[in-house]
Amino acid sequence: MKRAEFTKKLIKQIAKTNVHFELLGPNDKVLVGLSGGKDSLTLVHALKHIQRVAPYEFSFKAVTISYGMGEDYSFLHRHCEEYGIDYEVYETEIFDIAKEKIRQNSSYCSFFSRMRRGALYTYALQNGFNKVALGHHLDDAIESFFMNMLYNGTMRSMPPIYKTKKGLYVIRPLIEVREAQTRGFVERNNFLAIGDEMCPAMRFDIKEPYVRENMKAFIKDLEKRFPEALKYIRASFYHIHDDTFFDKARLSV
């Protein structure tokens, strides 16, 4: 059975995040959202590696949410079989629902993201999983932080682990990994990774997700001006002095 190759830096960072936030534990049953993109491919292979070396046993299954628009995921079936990864496509009617629910020329990305996440949760709850693993990385967390601050007036990002109202734990094992590292992992292993062409929003008259793209450009420019900016932003996520802001309930008085 084939094994993916990791750089020492990448797998060390994933392992450190897993241990620090206690993302995985004995007898966990983990559902992994596998879109076929570079991030989710990195995630399933990282879990496969941890499964081999961890001093405890846990199981995981990769599931692709089908939007119900005739997608062909046979390449993912072959990939997972080749690497010994339990895999299934979960069929939904998200595409047809979108045609009824979304107005013309609207931004569809958040709608499909919510629906996909909801389908994952439903599958997990119906099949006895206690955790759902998502492929968000550090760039995603930092982009979300600035998007929430600059567009919503809130200070929030993406936690490495949280518990849903229905009792599922959502974990993000790649949350301290840079996007360039997931891209490098896929390229190094010559994996076929899909991009935006599989997004159902591409079949609608849509507005481009300009907010996210603007934020990517903003962060790219920030790194050009301050090469270590993201290093210190990541560090700041560990050192939060919440009594120094304007929330009266948090003030130390």
C-alpha positions in Angstrom: 0.0 0.0 0.0 1.4 3.4 -1.0 2.2 6.1 1.5 2.4 9.9 0.9 5.6 11.7 1.6 5.7 14.5 4.1 8.5 17.0 4.9 9.7 16.9 8.5 8.6 20.5 9.0 5.0 19.8 7.8 4.3 16.7 9.8 6.0 18.1 12.9 3.7 21.1 12.8 0.6 19.0 12.4 1.7 16.6 15.2 2.5 19.6 17.5 -1.0 21.1 16.9 -2.6 17.7 17.5 -0.9 17.2 20.8 -1.2 20.8 22.1 -5.0 21.0 21.4 -5.7 17.3 22.1 -7.5 17.0 18.7 -7.4 13.2 18.5 -7.7 10.7 21.2 -8.2 6.9 21.9 -11.2 5.4 20.1 -12.2 8.5 18.3 -14.3 8.0 15.2 -13.4 10.9 12.8 -15.3 12.0 9.7 -13.0 13.9 7.3 -14.5 16.3 4.6 -12.6 15.4 1.4 -13.3 17.9 -1.4 -10.3 16.7 -3.5 -8.5 20.0 -3.1 -5.0 20.4 -1.9 -6.0 21.1 1.8 -8.3 18.2 2.3 -5.9 15.8 0.5 -3.2 17.0 2.9 -5.5 16.4 5.8 -6.5 12.8 5.0 -2.9 11.8 4.5 -1.9 13.5 7.7 -4.5 11.6 9.6 -3.3 8.4 7.9 0.2 9.1 9.1 -0.9 9.9 12.7 -2.9 6.7 12.7 0.3 4.7 12.0 2.5 6.4 14.6 0.1 7.4 17.4 0.3 5.4 20.7 -3.5 5.0 20.6 -6.1 3.8 18.1 -8.6 5.9 16.3 -10.5 5.5 13.0 -11.4 7.9 10.3 -13.4 8.0 7.1 -13.1 10.5 4.2 -16.4 11.7 2.8 -17.0 13.9 -0.2 -20.3 15.8 -0.3 -21.9 15.5 -3.7 -24.0 18.5 -4.6 -26.2 16.5 -6.9 -25.1 17.9 -10.2 -23.5 14.9 -11.7 -20.0 15.2 -10.4 -17.5 12.5 -11.1 -15.4 11.6 -8.1 -14.0 8.3 -9.5 -10.5 9.7 -9.2 -10.9 10.2 -5.5 -12.2 6.6 -5.2 -9.1 5.4 -6.9 -6.8 7.6 -4.9 -8.2 6.5 -1.5 -8.2 2.8 -2.5 -4.6 3.2 -3.5 -3.6 4.7 -0.2 -5.9 2.5 2.0 -8.3 5.3 3.0 -11.9 4.5 3.8 -13.9 6.6 1.5 -17.5 7.4 0.4 -19.4 10.0 -1.6 -22.5 11.4 0.2 -25.2 12.3 -2.2 -27.2 15.5 -1.5 -29.6 17.8 -3.4 -27.7 21.0 -2.5 -27.5 22.1 -6.1 -31.3 22.0 -6.7 -31.9 23.6 -3.3 -29.6 26.5 -4.3 -31.5 27.1 -7.5 -34.7 27.7 -5.4 -33.1 29.6 -2.5 -30.5 31.9 -3.9 -31.3 35.1 -5.9 -29.7 35.8 -9.2 -26.3 37.6 -9.1 -25.9 36.8 -5.4 -22.7 35.6 -3.7 -23.1 31.8 -3.4 -19.9 30.8 -1.6 -21.1 31.1 1.9 -24.4 29.4 1.1 -22.6 26.3 -0.3 -20.1 26.3 2.5 -23.0 26.2 5.1 -24.9 23.5 3.2 -21.8 21.4 2.8 -20.9 21.7 6.5 -24.5 20.8 7.4 -24.4 17.7 5.3 -21.1 16.6 6.9 -22.6 17.1 10.4 -25.7 15.1 9.3 -23.7 12.2 8.0 -21.5 12.2 11.1 -24.4 12.1 13.5 -26.2 9.4 11.5 -23.2 7.2 11.4 -21.7 7.4 14.9 -18.8 9.8 14.4 -17.8 11.9 17.4 -15.5 14.3 15.5 -15.5 16.1 12.1 -12.1 17.1 10.7 -11.8 20.1 8.3 -8.9 21.2 6.2 -8.6 24.9 7.2 -5.0 26.2 7.5 -3.3 29.2 9.0 -3.9 31.4 6.0 -7.7 30.7 6.3 -7.6 31.6 10.0 -5.8 34.9 9.5 -8.0 35.8 6.5 -11.1 35.2 8.6 -9.7 37.2 11.5 -9.2 40.3 9.3 -12.4 39.8 7.4 -14.4 39.7 10.6 -12.6 42.8 11.9 -12.7 44.9 8.8 -16.1 43.9 7.5 -18.1 42.8 10.6 -16.5 44.7 13.4 -15.8 41.6 15.4 -12.7 39.9 16.6 -12.9 36.2 15.8 -11.1 33.5 13.8 -11.1 29.7 13.5 -10.5 27.7 16.6 -8.5 24.4 16.3 -11.4 22.6 18.1 -14.9 23.4 19.1 -18.1 21.5 20.1 -21.3 21.9 18.1 -24.7 22.2 19.8 -25.4 18.6 18.8 -22.3 17.3 20.5 -19.9 16.9 17.6 -16.4 18.1 18.0 -15.0 19.9 15.0 -11.2 19.8 14.6 -8.8 21.5 12.3 -5.5 19.6 12.4 -3.9 21.9 9.7 -4.8 25.2 11.4 -1.1 26.1 12.0 0.1 25.0 8.6 0.6 27.6 5.8 -1.3 27.2 2.5 2.0 27.0 0.6 2.8 23.9 2.6 -0.4 22.1 1.5 0.3 23.1 -2.1 3.8 21.8 -1.8 2.7 18.5 -0.3 0.3 17.9 -3.2 2.9 18.9 -5.8 5.7 16.8 -4.1 3.4 13.7 -4.2 2.1 14.4 -7.7 -1.5 14.3 -6.5 -4.3 15.4 -8.7 -6.1 18.1 -6.8 -9.2 19.9 -7.9 -9.8 23.7 -7.6 -12.7 26.0 -8.1 -13.9 24.2 -11.2 -15.8 21.8 -9.0 -17.6 24.5 -7.0 -21.3 24.5 -7.9 -21.3 28.3 -7.7 -19.4 28.3 -11.0 -22.7 27.2 -12.7 -24.6 30.2 -11.6 -24.6 33.9 -12.5 -22.5 34.9 -9.4 -20.5 37.7 -8.0 -16.9 36.7 -7.4 -16.1 36.3 -3.6 -14.3 39.7 -3.7 -14.1 40.0 0.1 -12.0 36.8 0.5 -9.9 37.7 -2.6 -9.3 41.2 -1.3 -8.2 39.8 2.0 -5.8 37.4 0.3 -4.3 40.3 -1.6 -4.1 42.4 1.6 -2.2 39.6 3.5 0.1 39.0 0.5 1.0 42.7 0.5 1.4 42.7 4.3 3.9 39.9 4.0 5.8 41.8 1.4 6.0 44.8 3.6 6.7 42.8 6.8 8.1 39.4 6.0 7.5 38.0 9.5 4.0 39.5 9.9 2.1 36.2 9.8 4.6 34.6 12.3 3.7 37.3 14.8 0.0 37.2 14.0 0.0 33.5 14.7 1.8 34.1 18.0 -0.8 36.7 18.9 -3.5 34.1 18.6 -1.8 32.4 21.6 -1.5 35.6 23.6 -4.9 37.3 23.9 -5.2 40.1 26.5 -9.0 40.5 26.2 -9.2 43.0 29.1 -7.4 45.6 27.0 -10.2 46.2 24.6 -13.6 48.0 24.9 -15.7 45.1 26.1 -16.9 46.3 29.5 -17.6 42.8 30.7 -13.9 41.9 30.2 -12.3 44.9 31.9 -10.4 44.2 35.0 -12.1 46.8 37.2 
